[in-house]
Amino acid sequence: MKVKAFEHVRYLWDENKALALEGDEVALFLYRSNILGADLRITNFGGGNTSCKTMEKDPLTGAETEVMWVKGSGGDIGTLTRKGIAGLYVDRLRALKKVYRGLKYEDEMVALFNHCIFDLDSRAPSIDTPLHGLLPFKHIDHLHPDALIAVAAAKDSRAITHEIWGDSMGWVPWQRPGFDLALQLEKCLAENPDIRGIVLGGHGLFTWGDTSYECYMNSLEVIEQASAYIEERLGKKRPVFGGQAVESLPAAERQSRAALLAPLLRGLCSSHQKMIGHFTDDERVLAFINSRDLAKLAPLGTSCPDHFLRTKIKPLVLDLAADADLTSQQGILAQLEPQFEQYRQDYAAYYESCRHPDSPAMRDPNPVVILYPGVGMFTFSKDKQTARVASEFYINAINVMRGAEAISEYTALPRQEAFDIEYWLLEEAKLQRMPPAKPLSGRVAIITGAGGGIGKAIADKLAAEGANVVLTDVAEDRLQEANGDFKRDVSACVVCDVTSEASVANAYNTACLEFGGVDIVVHSAGLAISKPLEETSLKDWSLLQDVLVKGQFLMSKAGVEIMRKQGFGGDIVNIASKNGLVSGPNNVAYGTAKAAQQHMTRLLAAELGKDKIRVNTVNPDGVIVGSKIWEGAWSEGRAKAYGIKVEELPEHYAKRNLLHSVILPEDIANGVFVVVAILKKSTGNTLNVDGGMEAAFVR
């Protein structure tokens, strides 16, 4: 097998992997799908769909029947598995032509796809199912490559298609996906039986082949040809995007300014629903947002339906100098608030001018994509994955505009067509089927001491309940290992010495750049030193005061600054100890620091209530299993204080509480969850998670 050289797409076909799948056409189709989805220039997350047709034995008649296997609704070809595909009888799918009543009745066809199901374990068929089913080819790719959408979105798309491919490619004008578009593809093929694919105006590409490999190669070759055609013309007619109008700030300054601005933008974007952010200063973004054509192209919006469903009809371009003073919160808000309000009004006007009598209610009118010339692009959505994907899709849209402007003139979808996609009743039904949000969805938590023990258990619990988590620790090896347990788009990690103001500031910058801000601060970093007074050194005393008390102060101060920028309150939870309430032997430095943590909590609760920032304490006791502070000298010191052996400590601590329970890190994590997710009207409180210690009862 000869591997062709491609410059604009990645050839990823592995002959050995393909040979191992030989004889299983569905497995080869899935393999093809995955390697196509691995290249974001070919199609973005969740975009496009692929299929294959095989002969199967009908379980009812025993006769051979043709079955189409196609990506199901809501899937992603890059991660597609058998669970994500639908299997349908081809003859039944094609028989739907007999009952199709025309464009006005498009939506009723989707329900009829269920009558064509062959594989009872199928994923729900997508709206694009008939586009594959009415074409006769065994293997079909429907992709959204940037280069092809640039051709599809060009003002004279049909002529350019013919210039690139001659009579070997078909072309159909823009039409919303559905059964009628499938009929248009079938008609195009009937009129041009020798074509290798079809360009969909304003939308994307259909290509095919007799085998999975032939289909793959056909797709890559067509995309490569379009990409080369565009690259040859870039900058020839005029500078890309009309040339540069704004100069980018240096990289470090871009990151710094983005971290400062992100919480303000997050607060403004969250007027309807709390949002999670994403930031990028990718060179493709900078080329666009710093260009002379930004003012012309950005308001047009995107062309491909997959793009604007995730990015909204247009971005918000900030009218804010790249070197503006961001230290004055009120001054910046005075500049930004009118711009956001104008965006919301524009969106409402778009909705009112395009709505139909049965249109769903207007959705959140806040921007998803925010462009800051000289700095970069922010995206905000309900979760990190959606915000990141919106960013990726807008970069695709930038590539499309860049290509279309190089070969002709970029054209976006008419507003009515865009609205009919965005507020399509089928899309609304899909949104209504989404599972309910988890209790901490849309919230960002930063946890100190998260490299293991109690801190890691807290991060695990908050993430499981929907939060994004920023793990911090002084030990990078433990931190990286802990962060590796989370899926993409859930966590971030940063080495942080809580005794250093600069290190704490850097940790919060990471949270703002990764997720847009912070809602929950959990100070769990700690250590323990158990010595009698005469053996307690000033170094021991200072270390405990620095990590436990100073660290809590610095984390709270920096966290509150961000929460105030966002404007929707937040939570600070400090992990203290029973030792801050109960006097015990050989514990002067540790117990004093823990008592200081507890009183600082009360002081901050009294001060920050006006900001809707709740400050509470969770008090563990005797968390030995899985706890880092019980490794080494502390456990030896406590065993000595109680006159027992180290290995007897877990039983000792369990027996002394009222419930006779061993306290685990997960128990402390549950306590933190209760404080931030359930006790929403409690502040200044102490929640003991100690199995019941009478001496530590606070009331």
Secondary structure, DSSP 8 states (H G I E B T S, - for coil): ------SSS-----HHHHHHTTT-HHHHHHHHHHHHHT-TTT--TT--EEEEEEEEE-TTT--EEEEEEEEBTT--GGG--GGGEEEEEHHHHHHGGGT---GGGTTHHHHHHGGGB-STT---B-TTHHHHHTS--SEEEEE--HHHHHHHTBTTHHHHHHHHHGGGEEEE----SSHHHHHHHHHHHHH-TT-SEEEETTTEEEEEESSHHHHHHHHHHHHHHHHHHHHHHTTTSS-GGGSBSS----HHHHHHHHHHHHHHHHHHHTSSS--EEEEE--HHHHHHHTBTTHHHHGGG--SSHHHHHHH-SS-EE----TT---S-HHHHHHHHHHHHHHHHHHHHHHHHHH--TT-------S-SEEEETTTEEEEEESSHHHHHHHHHHHHHHHHHHHHHHHHS-B----HHHHHHHHT-HHHHHHHHTS----TTTT-EEEETTTTSHHHHHHHHHHHHTT-EEEEEES-HHHHHHHHTTS-TTTEEEEE--TT-HHHHHHHHHHHHHHHSS-SEEEE---------GGG--HHHHHHHIIIIIIHHHHHHHHHHHHHHHHTS-EEEEEE--GGGTS--TT-HHHHHHHHHHHHHHHHHHHHHGGGTEEEEEEEE----TT-GGGSSHHHHHHHHHHTS-GGGHHHHHHHHSTT-----HHHHHHHHHIIIII-TT--S-EEEESS--GGG---
